[in-house]
Amino acid sequence: MRCYTVNGQGLDQLTLAERPEPKPGPREVVVDVHAVSLNYRDLMVADGRYGGPQDPAIIATSDMAGVVAEVGPEVSELQVGDRVLNAPFRHWPAGTLRRDWSKTFVGGQGLDGMLAEQVVYPAEALVAVPEHLSFSEAATLPVAGLTAWASVVTHGQTRPGEWVLIHGTGGVAIFAMQLSQLLGARSIVTTSSPDKAERVGREFGVAATVDYREPDWPRQVREITGGAGVDVVVEVAGGDSLSGSLAAAAYGARIALIGVLAGSEAQIDVFSALMRQITVRGIYMESTEELRRFAAAVCASGLRPVVDRVFPFDAAREAYEHLASGGHLGKVCIQVR
C-alpha cells in the first residue's frame, strides 16, 4: 500500500513510499483510509521541530477517517464496513493523561501516522463517524476538534452568556467558535486579516474581532466585555500572546494553553493572576472517551466542520504548503481514496 513518510529534515523530504499491507493483531483492526486532515504539528514533525529527526522515516499525519477493512482477534465492537475515525493516541482511554500513554500519540516521535492507504489501529481507540459527516469532515475531529472541545467544554466549562477569547482562525479556533456558539457563549476572535474578521463575524456569530498586532489588544478585549474581561481563553500562540490573554481575563477565568506559535516563554503578572484566581490548563488533546462525547455532540447538534480545501492524495505536498502559507480558514484535508 502507498503512504507518505517524513524524516524530520524538511518538507522537501515528504516522500511517497510503499509499505506492506498491515495485518491486525489482537484487539486491532485494519482501516481503509479515505481522508486525513493536517495540523500545524504535522509541519513541525516534517521539519524536525517536533521530536527531531525521524530515523527511520515515519508515516506522516495523525488524523484520519475511513472504513474498517479487516477485524483482528478479540474485536467484537467493530465490523467490516463500519465508518470510523481515530483518537490521536493509540492508548489514552479516559481520565488524565499518563506519561506512558503520551508516547502513543501517532504521527511523530517515531510512531507511524495516518497518511496511508491503510492503517492498523487499536479497536478501543476508534470512534464511529457521525452519520451526517463526509470522510474529510470527520478526519478533522481527532486533533483540532478534540482540542477545541477540551478547551471550551471539558476543561473550559463554558456557560451560556460567558465571553470566550479565541486566537486565530485555524482549525482549533474555528471549532472553538462553533462550540461557543452552540453553548450560547459570546466569542471574541483575534486576527490580523480584515477579510477573515469579516467572515468569522458573518459565518460563526462572533461578537467582535481585534487585531493582535495592536499593542493594546488586551485593553480592547476588556472594553468589549464591559471591563470585566473574558471567562475562557483558547490560547494557541503562547509567548507574549499568553501574557496578553492573562491581562484580558476576568476573575475566575479558565485559560486553555494549546500552542507555542509565539514562543515557549512568557512574562506574566503573577500577583494579578493569583488575585483573580485564573486557571491555566495545558491542553494536549484528550482521551478516547472525550472524543466519543465530542462526536456525540456533533451528531446531536448537526455541527459541520469547516474544511478550507481538500487535496488529492497525489498532491499531498501542495496540501502541506497550503497549510504552511497560513492562508486557510478552517481545516486542510487530503483525500486518500
C-alpha positions as CSV (number, residue, x, y, z in Angstrom):
1,M,0.0,0.0,0.0
2,R,1.1,3.6,-0.6
3,C,1.9,6.1,2.1
4,Y,3.7,9.4,2.7
5,T,6.7,9.5,5.0
6,V,8.7,12.3,6.8
7,N,12.1,12.2,8.4
8,G,12.2,15.5,10.3
9,Q,14.6,17.0,7.8
10,G,12.3,19.3,5.9
11,L,9.1,19.3,3.9
12,D,11.1,18.5,0.8
13,Q,11.6,15.1,2.3
14,L,7.9,14.3,2.3
15,T,8.1,11.1,0.3
16,L,5.6,8.8,-1.4
17,A,6.6,5.3,-0.4
18,E,5.3,1.8,-0.4
19,R,4.8,-0.4,2.7
20,P,3.4,-3.9,3.2
21,E,-0.3,-4.1,3.7
22,P,-0.9,-4.1,7.5
23,K,-2.3,-7.1,9.4
24,P,-4.3,-6.7,12.5
25,G,-3.2,-8.3,15.8
26,P,-5.4,-9.0,18.8
27,R,-7.8,-6.1,19.6
28,E,-6.8,-4.3,16.4
29,V,-8.5,-3.6,13.0
30,V,-7.3,-2.6,9.6
31,V,-8.8,0.6,8.2
32,D,-9.1,1.7,4.6
33,V,-8.2,5.4,5.0
34,H,-10.5,7.7,3.0
35,A,-9.3,11.1,4.2
36,V,-6.8,12.7,6.5
37,S,-6.6,16.2,7.9
38,L,-3.4,18.3,8.5
39,N,-2.4,20.0,11.7
40,Y,0.3,22.5,12.4
41,R,2.1,19.8,14.4
42,D,2.5,17.9,11.0
43,L,4.6,20.8,9.7
44,M,6.7,20.7,12.9
45,V,7.2,16.9,12.6
46,A,8.2,17.3,8.9
47,D,11.0,19.9,9.6
48,G,12.2,18.4,12.9
49,R,10.8,20.9,15.4
50,Y,8.7,18.2,17.0
51,G,10.7,15.1,18.0
52,G,13.7,15.9,15.9
53,P,14.9,13.7,13.0
54,Q,12.9,10.5,12.5
55,D,15.2,7.5,11.7
56,P,13.7,5.5,10.2
57,A,11.2,7.8,8.5
58,I,7.6,7.6,9.7
59,I,4.3,7.7,8.0
60,A,3.0,11.3,8.3
61,T,0.0,12.9,10.0
62,S,-2.2,12.0,12.9
63,D,-5.9,12.3,11.9
64,M,-7.9,10.0,9.6
65,A,-11.4,8.8,8.8
66,G,-12.1,5.6,6.9
67,V,-13.8,2.2,6.7
68,V,-13.0,-0.9,8.7
69,A,-11.5,-3.4,6.2
70,E,-10.4,-6.3,8.5
71,V,-11.0,-7.2,12.1
72,G,-8.4,-8.9,14.3
73,P,-8.9,-11.5,17.1
74,E,-10.9,-10.4,20.2
75,V,-12.6,-7.5,18.5
76,S,-16.4,-7.5,18.9
77,E,-17.4,-3.8,18.9
78,L,-16.4,-3.1,15.2
79,Q,-17.3,-4.9,12.0
80,V,-16.1,-4.7,8.4
81,G,-17.7,-1.7,6.7
82,D,-18.0,0.5,9.8
83,R,-17.0,4.1,9.3
84,V,-14.5,5.2,11.9
85,L,-12.1,7.9,12.9
86,N,-9.1,7.6,15.2
87,A,-8.3,9.0,18.6
88,P,-4.9,10.8,18.4
89,F,-3.4,8.5,21.0
90,R,-3.3,4.7,20.4
91,H,-3.8,4.4,24.1
92,W,-5.5,7.1,26.3
93,P,-8.8,5.5,27.1
94,A,-10.1,8.0,29.7
95,G,-9.1,10.2,32.6
96,T,-5.8,12.2,33.0
97,L,-3.0,11.6,30.5
98,R,-0.2,9.4,31.8
99,R,3.5,9.5,30.8
100,D,3.5,6.1,29.0
101,W,0.2,6.9,27.2
102,S,1.7,10.2,25.9
103,K,4.2,8.2,23.9
104,T,1.4,6.7,21.8
105,F,0.5,10.0,20.0
106,V,0.7,8.9,16.4
107,G,2.5,10.7,13.5
108,G,5.5,11.8,15.5
109,Q,8.2,10.7,17.9
110,G,9.0,7.6,15.9
111,L,5.3,6.4,15.7
112,D,3.7,6.0,12.3
113,G,0.8,8.2,11.4
114,M,-2.2,8.1,9.1
115,L,-1.3,9.4,5.6
116,A,-1.5,5.9,4.1
117,E,-4.0,3.9,2.1
118,Q,-4.4,1.5,5.1
119,V,-3.6,1.7,8.8
120,V,-3.8,-0.8,11.6
121,Y,-5.2,0.7,14.9
122,P,-6.4,-0.5,18.3
123,A,-10.2,-1.1,18.2
124,E,-10.6,0.7,21.5
125,A,-9.1,3.9,20.0
126,L,-11.6,4.2,17.1
127,V,-14.8,6.2,17.2
128,A,-17.8,6.0,14.9
129,V,-18.0,8.7,12.3
130,P,-21.1,10.9,12.8
131,E,-23.6,9.9,10.1
132,H,-24.0,13.4,8.5
133,L,-20.3,14.0,8.0
134,S,-18.1,13.2,5.0
135,F,-14.8,11.5,5.5
136,S,-12.9,14.7,5.0
137,E,-15.1,16.5,7.6
138,A,-14.8,13.5,10.0
139,A,-11.0,13.5,9.7
140,T,-10.9,17.0,11.3
141,L,-12.3,15.8,14.6
142,P,-9.3,13.9,16.2
143,V,-6.8,16.7,16.9
144,A,-8.3,20.1,16.1
145,G,-11.9,19.3,17.0
146,L,-11.0,17.4,20.2
147,T,-8.5,20.2,21.3
148,A,-11.3,22.8,20.9
149,W,-13.7,20.5,22.8
150,A,-11.3,20.1,25.6
151,S,-10.6,23.8,25.8
152,V,-14.2,25.1,25.6
153,V,-16.2,22.2,27.1
154,T,-14.2,19.6,29.1
155,H,-11.9,22.0,31.0
156,G,-13.2,25.4,29.9
157,Q,-16.6,24.5,31.2
158,T,-18.1,27.4,29.2
159,R,-21.5,28.5,30.3
160,P,-24.2,30.4,28.3
161,G,-23.6,34.2,28.3
162,E,-19.9,33.9,29.1
163,W,-17.1,35.5,27.0
164,V,-14.7,33.3,25.1
165,L,-11.4,34.7,23.6
166,I,-10.2,32.7,20.6
167,H,-6.9,33.4,19.0
168,G,-6.6,33.0,15.2
169,T,-8.7,31.3,12.6
170,G,-7.1,27.9,12.2
171,G,-8.7,24.6,12.7
172,V,-8.8,24.6,16.5
173,A,-10.0,28.2,16.5
174,I,-12.9,27.6,14.1
175,F,-14.1,24.6,16.1
176,A,-13.9,26.8,19.3
177,M,-16.1,29.4,17.6
178,Q,-18.7,26.8,16.6
179,L,-18.8,25.2,20.1
180,S,-19.0,28.6,21.8
181,Q,-22.0,29.4,19.6
182,L,-23.7,26.1,20.4
183,L,-23.2,26.7,24.1
184,G,-24.7,30.2,23.9
185,A,-21.4,32.0,24.8
186,R,-20.1,35.2,23.2
187,S,-16.8,35.0,21.4
188,I,-14.0,37.4,20.5
189,V,-11.5,36.5,17.9
190,T,-8.0,37.9,17.3
191,T,-6.9,38.0,13.7
192,S,-4.7,40.3,11.6
193,S,-6.8,39.7,8.5
194,P,-9.8,42.1,7.8
195,D,-11.2,39.5,5.4
196,K,-11.1,36.8,8.0
197,A,-12.5,39.1,10.6
198,E,-15.5,39.9,8.4
199,R,-16.0,36.2,7.6
200,V,-16.0,34.9,11.1
201,G,-18.4,37.5,12.2
202,R,-20.8,36.7,9.4
203,E,-20.5,32.9,9.4
204,F,-19.8,32.0,13.0
205,G,-21.7,34.6,15.0
206,V,-18.5,36.1,16.5
207,A,-19.4,39.1,18.7
208,A,-16.2,41.0,18.0
209,T,-12.7,40.8,16.5
210,V,-9.5,42.5,17.4
211,D,-6.2,42.8,15.6
212,Y,-3.5,41.1,17.7
213,R,-0.8,43.2,16.1
214,E,-2.1,46.2,18.0
215,P,-0.2,46.5,21.3
216,D,-3.3,47.4,23.3
217,W,-5.5,44.5,22.1
218,P,-6.0,43.2,25.7
219,R,-7.4,46.6,26.7
220,Q,-9.7,46.4,23.6
221,V,-10.9,43.0,24.7
222,R,-11.7,44.2,28.2
223,E,-13.7,47.2,26.8
224,I,-15.7,44.8,24.6
225,T,-16.7,42.9,27.7
226,G,-17.7,46.0,29.7
227,G,-14.5,46.0,31.7
228,A,-14.9,42.5,33.2
229,G,-12.6,40.5,30.9
230,V,-13.2,37.2,29.2
231,D,-14.1,34.0,31.1
232,V,-12.5,31.4,28.8
233,V,-9.4,31.7,26.5
234,V,-8.4,29.4,23.7
235,E,-4.7,30.3,23.7
236,V,-3.0,28.7,20.6
237,A,0.1,31.0,20.4
238,G,1.8,31.1,23.8
239,G,4.6,33.6,24.3
240,D,3.6,37.2,24.5
241,S,0.1,36.2,23.5
242,L,-0.3,34.4,26.8
243,S,0.7,37.5,28.6
244,G,-2.0,39.4,26.8
245,S,-4.6,36.8,27.4
246,L,-3.9,36.9,31.2
247,A,-4.3,40.7,31.0
248,A,-7.7,40.3,29.2
249,A,-9.0,37.6,31.6
250,A,-11.8,38.0,34.1
251,Y,-11.9,36.9,37.7
252,G,-12.1,33.1,37.7
253,A,-11.1,32.8,34.0
254,R,-10.0,29.5,32.5
255,I,-7.2,29.6,30.0
256,A,-6.6,26.6,27.7
257,L,-2.9,26.7,26.8
258,I,-2.6,24.8,23.4
259,G,0.3,26.0,21.3
260,V,3.6,27.8,21.2
261,L,3.4,29.6,17.8
262,A,4.5,32.9,19.5
263,G,7.2,31.2,21.6
264,S,7.5,28.9,24.6
265,E,8.3,31.6,27.2
266,A,6.0,34.3,28.5
267,Q,6.3,37.1,31.1
268,I,3.3,37.2,33.3
269,D,2.0,39.3,36.2
270,V,1.9,36.5,38.9
271,F,0.1,38.6,41.5
272,S,-2.6,39.7,39.2
273,A,-3.2,36.1,38.1
274,L,-3.4,34.7,41.6
275,M,-5.6,37.6,42.9
276,R,-8.1,37.0,40.1
277,Q,-7.9,33.2,40.6
278,I,-7.1,32.4,37.0
279,T,-6.6,28.8,35.9
280,V,-4.1,28.0,33.2
281,R,-4.6,24.4,31.9
282,G,-2.3,22.7,29.4
283,I,-4.3,21.0,26.6
284,Y,-2.7,18.1,24.8
285,M,-5.8,16.8,23.0
286,E,-7.9,14.5,25.2
287,S,-8.9,10.9,25.7
288,T,-10.8,8.5,23.5
289,E,-13.7,8.8,26.0
290,E,-13.8,12.6,25.4
291,L,-13.6,12.1,21.6
292,R,-16.7,9.9,21.8
293,R,-18.5,12.6,23.8
294,F,-17.5,15.2,21.2
295,A,-18.6,13.0,18.3
296,A,-22.0,12.5,20.1
297,A,-22.3,16.3,20.4
298,V,-21.5,16.7,16.7
299,C,-24.3,14.1,15.9
300,A,-26.8,15.8,18.2
301,S,-26.2,19.3,17.0
302,G,-25.6,18.6,13.4
303,L,-22.3,20.6,13.5
304,R,-20.3,20.5,10.3
305,P,-16.5,21.1,10.5
306,V,-15.2,23.9,8.3
307,V,-12.9,22.4,5.6
308,D,-10.9,25.0,3.7
309,R,-9.6,22.8,0.9
310,V,-9.4,19.1,0.1
311,F,-6.3,17.9,-1.9
312,P,-6.0,14.6,-3.8
313,F,-3.6,12.0,-2.4
314,D,-1.0,12.7,-5.2
315,A,-0.9,16.4,-4.2
316,A,0.0,15.9,-0.5
317,R,2.9,18.3,-0.7
318,E,0.7,21.0,-2.1
319,A,-1.6,20.4,0.9
320,Y,1.3,20.9,3.3
321,E,2.4,24.0,1.5
322,H,-1.1,25.5,1.6
323,L,-1.2,24.9,5.4
324,A,2.2,26.5,5.8
325,S,1.1,29.6,3.9
326,G,-1.4,30.5,6.6
327,G,-4.0,31.5,4.0
328,H,-6.5,28.9,5.1
329,L,-9.6,29.3,7.3
330,G,-10.6,26.0,8.9
331,K,-9.0,22.7,8.0
332,V,-6.8,21.4,5.2
333,C,-7.5,17.8,4.2
334,I,-6.2,15.1,1.8
335,Q,-8.5,12.7,0.1
336,V,-6.8,9.3,0.1
337,R,-9.4,7.3,-1.8
